[in-house]
Amino acid sequence: MAKQTNIRLDDAVKAAAEERAKRRGLSLQGYVADLIEADVNQSRAAFMAGAAAFLAAYTVSFETELGEDRYPGLPEGLDTTAPRNAA
């Protein structure tokens, strides 16, 4: 379910945003919603890549210390293929 949010923009920023929205064939509301969604999704993707790299880097250490696989479903070989600097 969508929720309504109000924002305040100065006149120059609002005019520029309306122009950019128009060029994209969007309303100002749609343009702002798309910008926020893209930012949230980018942050989520960066977090997930970092989490996968962390698990890949430390899986062997966790298994050695804890004595069992606490992360079932981690794809085989991920610990050797995930980039160390993914985040």
C-alpha positions as CSV (number, residue, x, y, z in Angstrom):
1,M,0.0,0.0,0.0
2,A,1.4,3.4,-1.0
3,K,1.8,6.1,1.6
4,Q,1.8,9.8,1.0
5,T,4.8,11.9,2.0
6,N,5.1,15.7,1.8
7,I,8.4,17.5,1.0
8,R,9.4,21.1,0.8
9,L,11.5,22.4,-2.1
10,D,12.5,25.9,-2.8
11,D,11.1,27.3,-6.0
12,A,14.2,26.9,-8.2
13,V,14.6,23.2,-7.2
14,K,10.9,22.5,-7.7
15,A,11.0,24.1,-11.2
16,A,14.1,22.1,-12.2
17,A,12.6,18.9,-10.9
18,E,9.3,19.5,-12.7
19,E,11.3,20.1,-16.0
20,R,13.2,16.8,-15.5
21,A,10.0,15.0,-14.7
22,K,8.4,16.4,-17.8
23,R,11.3,15.3,-20.0
24,R,10.9,11.8,-18.6
25,G,7.1,11.8,-19.1
26,L,6.5,11.7,-15.4
27,S,4.6,13.7,-12.9
28,L,6.7,15.4,-10.2
29,Q,5.4,12.8,-7.7
30,G,6.4,10.0,-10.0
31,Y,9.9,11.5,-10.6
32,V,10.6,11.9,-6.9
33,A,9.3,8.4,-6.1
34,D,11.6,6.9,-8.9
35,L,14.6,8.8,-7.5
36,I,14.0,7.6,-3.9
37,E,13.3,4.0,-5.1
38,A,16.5,3.9,-7.2
39,D,18.5,5.2,-4.2
40,V,17.0,2.6,-1.8
41,N,17.6,-0.2,-4.3
42,Q,21.2,0.8,-4.9
43,S,21.9,0.9,-1.1
44,R,20.2,-2.5,-0.7
45,A,22.3,-4.0,-3.5
46,A,25.5,-2.6,-2.0
47,F,24.6,-4.0,1.4
48,M,23.7,-7.4,0.1
49,A,27.0,-7.6,-1.9
50,G,28.9,-6.6,1.2
51,A,27.1,-9.2,3.3
52,A,27.8,-11.9,0.7
53,A,31.5,-10.9,0.6
54,F,31.7,-11.0,4.4
55,L,30.2,-14.4,4.6
56,A,32.4,-15.7,1.8
57,A,35.5,-14.3,3.5
58,Y,34.7,-15.7,7.0
59,T,32.7,-18.9,6.3
60,V,35.7,-21.2,7.0
61,S,36.5,-19.3,10.2
62,F,32.9,-19.5,11.4
63,E,32.7,-23.3,10.6
64,T,36.0,-23.9,12.3
65,E,35.0,-22.0,15.5
66,L,31.4,-23.1,15.6
67,G,31.8,-26.6,14.3
68,E,28.9,-26.6,11.8
69,D,27.5,-24.9,8.8
70,R,25.4,-22.0,10.3
71,Y,24.7,-20.6,6.8
72,P,22.9,-23.3,4.8
73,G,22.2,-22.3,1.3
74,L,25.4,-20.4,0.7
75,P,26.2,-21.4,-2.9
76,E,29.1,-23.8,-3.3
77,G,32.4,-22.0,-4.1
78,L,31.1,-18.5,-3.1
79,D,33.8,-18.3,-0.5
80,T,36.4,-18.3,-3.4
81,T,34.5,-16.3,-6.0
82,A,32.9,-13.4,-4.1
83,P,34.9,-10.1,-4.4
84,R,36.6,-9.0,-1.2
85,N,35.7,-5.4,-1.9
86,A,32.1,-5.8,-3.0
87,A,30.8,-3.1,-0.7
